[in-house]
Amino acid sequence: MSGFVKRAAATAAPAPSVTAREPTAVSADGSRVHVEAYGPDGAPAVVLAHGWTCSARVWAAQIRELAAGHRVIAYDQRGHGRTPAVAGAGHSTEALADDLEAVLAAAPAPGERAVLAGHSMGGMTLMAAASRPRFVEHAAAALLCSTGSSRLVAGSLVVPVRAGAFRTRLTRAILGSRTPLGPVTPVSRRIPRYATMAPGTAPERVAECARIVHACPRPTRVAWAHVLAALDLDAGVREMRLPTAVVSGTADRLTPIGHARALAASLPDCAGLVELAGTGHMTPVEAPEAVTAEIRKPVEAHLRREAAAGREARTVRETPVRRGPVTARDPHGARDSSTPRDPHGTRDSSTPRDPLTAPGTTGQRDSVTVREAPAGQCTPMTQEETA
């Protein structure tokens, strides 16, 4: 089992109960990117990009749930987790896009399509890479989770004072502080809890988040804080010409819900806006079932549909024309007419079904309130449903 799995088991929530493979990814500037792939080859692919001060460990719950029926590819952003740190010039949104392209070159097969999900800085990575050739080649759909494209510092609610120049300066100073976070203690874990999680978050999830954030090296935390403070990816949002859903917590202080609504309004092909009531910034950890369900949706809507269409096209090309009833064996080499057929004609009915893709299976959600807009209506529905 890989080092990621062992370390996650020792320091965070239980790691994915599957063995990871580690494709080699080298970015445009020669930086090596730590990549891990879980699940069976040939299954629908999902690529996960984590956020600032986190690592692939933030996706542990999603990897556990998805790896049985999906090929899940997770990687550490530069300077985070097991991806080495870089010099000052290596911190930019262009570098984030370079690294994602390196991952897409290493893990999915040529021409293979995937659903890409990005949390926080991971979502910004998707925006920065939206017009890159490998992104266009491999991305079938995207999920932007708890993220924004610009004015992050000015819009942050981490400092509880009225919006304005003073709050912006103070927020920039706090987020870019060189103060070490130190070991995880009952006192020190209050910092990430206040800044990134909702007040009612379960203690074990707060502890998990604190371990992940405190493991981020201080130089990495500071360097990327400066990049995010000057972020402007509004043009990148307009380049995301693929079905893209947006998920955000209504109690997010770091990237408040207004960012999600602005993204949904600006995306060329918004696939829906989901607001998780009472959830903070760390949605993959705070509301893991809800986030996993939102990743599954585009897999079912795009990847499995594309695969089925490809199988049908091959069947049409390869099946010989039959000119009369077939009694025992088709003389042209078709299968025995006694073989059970799927009533929909798409596959042999004796083939076992994947329980994750059976009709009616949409994934289990947290006990959070979800306000969801369907595709094409990128403002939340007024009626609330408790998931």
Secondary structure, DSSP 8 states (H G I E B T S, - for coil): --HHHHHHHHHSS---SS--B--EEE-TTS-EEEEEEES-TTS-EEEEE--TT--GGGGHHHHHHHTTTSEEEEE--TTSTTS----GGG-SHHHHHHHHHHHHHHSS-TT--EEEEEETHHHHHHHHHTTSHHHHHHEEEEEEES--SB-HHHH--SS-S-SSHHHHHHHHHHHT------S--TTTTHHHHHHHS-TT--HHHHHHHHHHHHTS-HHHHHHHHHHHHT-B-HHHHHT--S-EEEEEETT-SSS-HHHHHHHHHH-TTEEEEEEEET--S-HHHHSHHHHHHHHHHHIIIIIHHHHHHHHHHHHHHHS----S---SS-TTS---TTS---TTSSS-TTS---TTTSTT------SSEEEE--TT--S--SS-EE-
